[in-house]
């Protein structure tokens, strides 16, 4: 049985992976905003970090490699900076 990470890397094409991470980030952003409006700041902040993580994964797949690291915030960006 494949994990979600294996499925993304093996089955999905590059464009599909980018769309997956961007769409997932959009859903989390809406939830984060809703939680913020309800003054549930701790969970809103947690989802905010997930939004950033997923957007970085979409960027990573598009510009660096087809396989984003599991915890992209821990990735050593000095190896390949965001800007070209």
C-alpha positions in Angstrom: 0.0 0.0 0.0 1.3 3.4 -1.0 1.4 6.4 1.3 0.1 9.7 0.1 3.6 10.9 -0.5 4.4 7.8 -2.7 1.2 8.3 -4.7 2.1 12.0 -5.4 5.6 11.1 -6.6 4.8 8.0 -8.6 1.3 8.4 -10.0 0.8 12.2 -10.4 2.4 14.2 -13.1 4.2 17.4 -12.2 1.3 19.7 -13.1 -1.1 17.5 -11.0 1.2 17.7 -8.0 1.4 21.5 -8.2 -2.4 21.7 -8.5 -2.8 19.3 -5.6 -0.6 21.3 -3.2 -2.1 24.7 -4.3 -5.7 23.5 -4.0 -5.0 21.9 -0.6 -3.3 25.2 0.5 -6.4 27.2 -0.7 -8.7 24.9 1.4 -6.5 25.3 4.5 -6.4 29.1 4.0 -10.2 29.3 4.0 -10.4 27.2 7.1 -7.6 29.3 8.7 -9.5 32.5 8.0 -12.7 31.0 9.4 -10.9 30.0 12.6 -9.3 33.5 12.9 -12.7 35.1 12.6 -14.0 32.8 15.4 -11.0 34.0 17.5 -9.5 30.5 17.6 -6.0 31.9 17.1 -3.9 28.8 18.0 -5.5 26.6 15.4 -5.6 29.5 12.9 -1.8 29.9 13.3 -1.2 26.2 13.0 -3.2 26.1 9.7 -1.3 29.2 8.5 1.9 27.3 8.8 0.4 24.4 6.8 -0.6 26.9 4.1 2.9 28.1 3.8 4.3 24.6 3.8 2.0 23.5 1.0 2.7 26.5 -1.1 6.4 25.9 -0.7 5.9 22.3 -1.8 4.1 23.5 -4.9 6.9 25.9 -5.6 9.5 23.1 -5.0 7.8 20.7 -7.4 7.5 23.4 -10.1 11.0 24.9 -9.8 13.4 22.5 -8.0 12.4 18.9 -8.1 9.4 16.6 -8.6 9.8 15.2 -5.1 9.3 17.8 -2.3 10.9 17.0 1.0 8.5 15.7 3.7 9.1 18.7 5.9 9.9 21.5 3.4 10.3 24.2 6.1 13.4 22.2 7.3 14.8 22.0 3.8 18.2 23.7 3.4 17.3 26.4 1.0 20.9 27.4 0.7 21.3 24.4 -1.6 18.8 25.9 -4.0 17.4 29.3 -3.0 13.9 30.3 -3.9 15.1 33.0 -6.3 17.1 32.3 -9.4 
